[in-house]
Amino acid sequence: GNSEIFVGKMFKMEVWETLLTSMRVGEVAEFWCDAVHTGLYPIVSKGMRLIAQGKDPLEGQKHMCGMGNLFHYNSTGYPELDELMRTPQPLIFIMELLQVNTDPMSYQRESWMMEKDEKMQTVPILHMQGNALVKQRQFREAASKYKEAVLLLKTVQSREMPGDIDYINLGRMIIPLELNYCQCMLELEEYYEVIEHTTELLEKHKDCVKGYYKRAKAHAAVWNEKEARKDFNMVANLDITLACLVRRELNALSERMKEKYWEEKEKYWNMLEKKEEMVKEDDNEEEERKDMEIKEGKTEKSASPADSQPQPVHAGRSTIRTSGGAQQQAA
C-alpha cells in the first residue's frame, strides 16, 4: 500500500530513507537488502498495517527503543512477521516514488507523527475550535474536536509514569475536554455515550462535580431514576452552593417520573380495554354463530319428508267374508 516517509524523523527503517532519496518521482525500483538492515522490518510492517486500519502504530508498545519492543513481545499478531522476527533474512523491496513534498506545513499531520511538544500545542487549538463550533450549535463537529484533543493528551500521558506530576497534570487537562464532549453528547441526545464517558472520568476523578451532574442528566433522560437521584445528591454533597439547583432537578425528575407513570398506566388501560373489546367481539361472533346453527336446524325440521304428513285414503272395493261362506261386497 501507499505510505508516507518523513525523512530525518528517525524512521526505524533508516535504509528506506537512503533508498528513496536516490530515486526520481515516478520511478519504480527494486532493492535487495541484507538481513543487517531488515531486523526491525516486522515492527515497521506491523505499524504500517495498524495505520491502514486507522489505529496508532505504537499501540501496545512500551516506552523503549525499537529493539526493546522487538524482544519484549512474543508475537506481532501476524504469523509471517513473527517468522521474520525469529529468523531475520535478506528482503527485496519494490518501491515507487509517487511524490516529494518539501513543504512540511502543506499537510495535516496525524497524531502519531507529532512529537510531545507538538501534541501539547495542538490541544488548546482543538479546544478553541470546539468552543467556536458549540457557539454555532454544531455539536457533532465540536465533539469531534474535543475527542481528538483528549486522544492527544492520553497518548502523551501513556508515555508518563502513573503517579508522576506530569501524569497527574495531563489527567487534569483531560477533564474539561471530556466534560465538553459529554455536553455535546447531551445536546445530541446520545445519553448512553454520556453515561459511559462520565463513568470512566469519575473512576479517576471521584470529586468531579460536573461529571456527576452530566451523568445525572443522562440517567434522568433514559428514566434511570435511582441512578439519577444518586448522582444529583452527590453534586449537592460535593458543592453545597448547588443545593438549590439540585433540588430543582430532583423536583423536575419527580414530575417527569409521575408523568411517565400515568402515561404508562393510561397505555396499559387502553391496551386492557382494547383486549376486552376484542374478547366481547369474539363472544358476539360465537353467539351469532350458535344462533345461525339453531335457525338452520329449525329450517331443516320444517322441510322434513312426508312420514309426518297424513296418508291419503284411496277409494276402492273391499270383500268381506261371512261365517256362512257367503261373500258380501261393500262399496
Rosetta blueprint (number, residue, H / E / L):
1 G L
2 N L
3 S L
4 E L
5 I L
6 F L
7 V L
8 G L
9 K L
10 M L
11 F L
12 K L
13 M L
14 E H
15 V H
16 W H
17 E H
18 T H
19 L H
20 L H
21 T L
22 S L
23 M L
24 R L
25 V L
26 G L
27 E L
28 V E
29 A E
30 E E
31 F E
32 W E
33 C E
34 D L
35 A H
36 V H
37 H H
38 T H
39 G L
40 L L
41 Y H
42 P H
43 I H
44 V H
45 S H
46 K H
47 G H
48 M H
49 R H
50 L H
51 I H
52 A H
53 Q L
54 G L
55 K L
56 D L
57 P L
58 L L
59 E L
60 G L
61 Q L
62 K L
63 H L
64 M L
65 C L
66 G H
67 M H
68 G H
69 N H
70 L H
71 F H
72 H H
73 Y L
74 N L
75 S L
76 T L
77 G L
78 Y L
79 P H
80 E H
81 L H
82 D H
83 E H
84 L H
85 M H
86 R H
87 T L
88 P L
89 Q L
90 P L
91 L E
92 I E
93 F E
94 I E
95 M E
96 E E
97 L L
98 L L
99 Q L
100 V L
101 N L
102 T L
103 D L
104 P L
105 M L
106 S L
107 Y L
108 Q L
109 R L
110 E L
111 S H
112 W H
113 M H
114 M L
115 E L
116 K H
117 D H
118 E H
119 K H
120 M H
121 Q H
122 T H
123 V H
124 P H
125 I H
126 L H
127 H H
128 M H
129 Q H
130 G H
131 N H
132 A H
133 L H
134 V H
135 K H
136 Q L
137 R L
138 Q L
139 F H
140 R H
141 E H
142 A H
143 A H
144 S H
145 K H
146 Y H
147 K H
148 E H
149 A H
150 V H
151 L H
152 L H
153 L H
154 K H
155 T H
156 V H
157 Q H
158 S L
159 R L
160 E L
161 M L
162 P L
163 G L
164 D L
165 I H
166 D H
167 Y H
168 I H
169 N H
170 L H
171 G H
172 R H
173 M H
174 I H
175 I H
176 P H
177 L H
178 E H
179 L H
180 N H
181 Y H
182 C H
183 Q H
184 C H
185 M H
186 L H
187 E H
188 L L
189 E L
190 E L
191 Y H
192 Y H
193 E H
194 V H
195 I H
196 E H
197 H H
198 T H
199 T H
200 E H
201 L H
202 L H
203 E H
204 K H
205 H L
206 K L
207 D L
208 C L
209 V H
210 K H
211 G H
212 Y H
213 Y H
214 K H
215 R H
216 A H
217 K H
218 A H
219 H H
220 A H
221 A H
222 V L
223 W L
224 N L
225 E H
226 K H
227 E H
228 A H
229 R H
230 K H
231 D H
232 F H
233 N H
234 M H
235 V H
236 A H
237 N H
238 L H
239 D L
240 I H
241 T H
242 L H
243 A H
244 C H
245 L H
246 V H
247 R H
248 R H
249 E H
250 L H
251 N H
252 A H
253 L H
254 S H
255 E H
256 R H
257 M H
258 K H
259 E H
260 K H
261 Y H
262 W H
263 E H
264 E H
265 K H
266 E H
267 K H
268 Y H
269 W H
270 N H
271 M H
272 L H
273 E H
274 K H
275 K H
276 E H
277 E H
278 M H
279 V H
280 K H
281 E H
282 D H
283 D H
284 N H
285 E H
286 E H
287 E H
288 E H
289 R H
290 K H
291 D H
292 M H
293 E H
294 I H
295 K H
296 E H
297 G H
298 K H
299 T H
300 E H
301 K H
302 S H
303 A L
304 S L
305 P L
306 A H
307 D H
308 S H
309 Q L
310 P L
311 Q L
312 P L
313 V L
314 H L
315 A L
316 G L
317 R L
318 S E
319 T E
320 I E
321 R E
322 T L
323 S L
324 G L
325 G L
326 A L
327 Q E
328 Q E
329 Q E
330 A E
331 A L
